[in-house]
Amino acid sequence: MMELKHKNLDCWKMSIDFVTSIYKVTSQLPSNEIYGLTSQLRRAAVSVSSNLAEGASRPTAVDRKHFFIIARSSLVEIDTQLEICKRLNYLSEYSTLSEQLNHLFAALSKLIEKT
């Protein structure tokens, strides 16, 4: 089987862990949020790892950086959505998710800087 570049990126590995956490947490959100916060959080989390993968496959640094920036922007969306969940008292895991998000944001920012 072919070894794809994105699977060697620490940021990508972290993003897969993060999206797994998001899926677990959103499965506990109220059912009336299935088309709201649950869907938004899941799509944004998947977007992080997907854009990292797509960026890693691009031939130029400019292209790679573009997709890495989109991935980081998705993290900002997630931060906002988690804050909304926190204020609605939907999350007991807020601090753990926030810590995970901040760690990933910092790692992704370094990757963007190096690209």
C-alpha positions as CSV (number, residue, x, y, z in Angstrom):
1,M,0.0,0.0,0.0
2,M,1.2,3.5,-0.9
3,E,2.4,5.7,2.0
4,L,0.7,9.1,1.7
5,K,2.5,12.2,2.9
6,H,-0.2,13.5,5.2
7,K,-0.1,10.4,7.4
8,N,3.4,11.4,8.5
9,L,2.3,14.8,9.7
10,D,2.0,15.2,13.4
11,C,-0.7,17.8,12.9
12,W,-2.7,15.3,10.9
13,K,-2.4,12.6,13.5
14,M,-3.5,15.1,16.2
15,S,-6.4,16.2,14.0
16,I,-7.6,12.6,13.7
17,D,-7.5,12.3,17.5
18,F,-9.4,15.6,17.8
19,V,-12.1,14.6,15.3
20,T,-12.6,11.4,17.2
21,S,-13.1,13.4,20.4
22,I,-15.5,15.7,18.7
23,Y,-17.6,12.7,17.4
24,K,-17.7,11.2,20.9
25,V,-18.8,14.4,22.6
26,T,-21.3,15.3,19.9
27,S,-23.0,12.0,20.3
28,Q,-24.0,13.2,23.8
29,L,-25.5,16.5,22.6
30,P,-29.3,16.9,22.7
31,S,-31.1,15.3,19.8
32,N,-32.5,18.7,18.8
33,E,-28.9,19.7,17.9
34,I,-28.4,16.9,15.3
35,Y,-28.8,19.4,12.4
36,G,-27.3,22.3,14.4
37,L,-24.2,22.1,16.6
38,T,-23.7,18.4,16.2
39,S,-23.5,18.6,12.4
40,Q,-21.5,21.9,12.4
41,L,-18.9,20.6,14.9
42,R,-18.4,17.3,13.1
43,R,-18.1,18.9,9.6
44,A,-15.6,21.5,10.9
45,A,-13.6,18.8,12.7
46,V,-13.5,16.6,9.6
47,S,-12.5,19.6,7.6
48,V,-9.3,20.1,9.7
49,S,-7.9,16.7,8.9
50,S,-9.2,16.7,5.3
51,N,-7.6,20.0,4.5
52,L,-4.3,18.9,6.1
53,A,-4.3,15.8,3.9
54,E,-5.2,17.8,0.8
55,G,-2.6,20.4,1.5
56,A,0.1,17.8,2.1
57,S,-0.5,16.4,-1.4
58,R,-0.1,19.7,-3.1
59,P,3.0,20.3,-5.3
60,T,3.9,23.8,-4.2
61,A,4.4,25.5,-0.8
62,V,1.9,28.1,-1.7
63,D,-0.8,25.5,-2.3
64,R,0.1,23.6,0.8
65,K,0.0,26.7,3.0
66,H,-3.4,27.6,1.6
67,F,-5.0,24.3,2.7
68,F,-3.2,24.4,6.0
69,I,-4.6,27.9,6.7
70,I,-8.1,26.6,5.8
71,A,-7.6,23.8,8.3
72,R,-6.6,26.3,11.0
73,S,-9.7,28.4,10.2
74,S,-11.8,25.3,10.8
75,L,-10.3,25.1,14.3
76,V,-11.5,28.6,15.0
77,E,-15.0,27.6,13.9
78,I,-14.9,24.7,16.3
79,D,-13.7,27.0,19.1
80,T,-16.7,29.2,18.6
81,Q,-19.1,26.2,18.4
82,L,-17.6,24.7,21.6
83,E,-18.0,28.1,23.4
84,I,-21.7,28.0,22.4
85,C,-22.0,24.5,23.7
86,K,-20.4,25.5,27.0
87,R,-22.7,28.4,27.4
88,L,-25.7,26.1,26.8
89,N,-24.3,23.7,29.4
90,Y,-24.0,20.9,26.8
91,L,-20.4,20.0,27.6
92,S,-18.7,18.7,30.7
93,E,-15.6,18.0,28.6
94,Y,-15.1,21.6,27.5
95,S,-11.7,22.1,29.1
96,T,-10.3,18.9,27.7
97,L,-11.5,19.7,24.2
98,S,-10.3,23.3,24.5
99,E,-6.8,22.1,25.5
100,Q,-6.7,19.7,22.6
101,L,-7.8,22.4,20.2
102,N,-5.2,24.9,21.4
103,H,-2.4,22.3,21.2
104,L,-3.5,21.5,17.6
105,F,-3.8,25.2,16.7
106,A,-0.3,25.8,17.9
107,A,1.1,22.9,16.0
108,L,-0.7,23.8,12.9
109,S,0.5,27.4,13.2
110,K,4.1,26.2,13.3
111,L,3.5,24.0,10.3
112,I,2.1,27.0,8.4
113,E,5.1,29.1,9.4
114,K,7.5,26.4,8.2
115,T,5.7,25.9,4.9
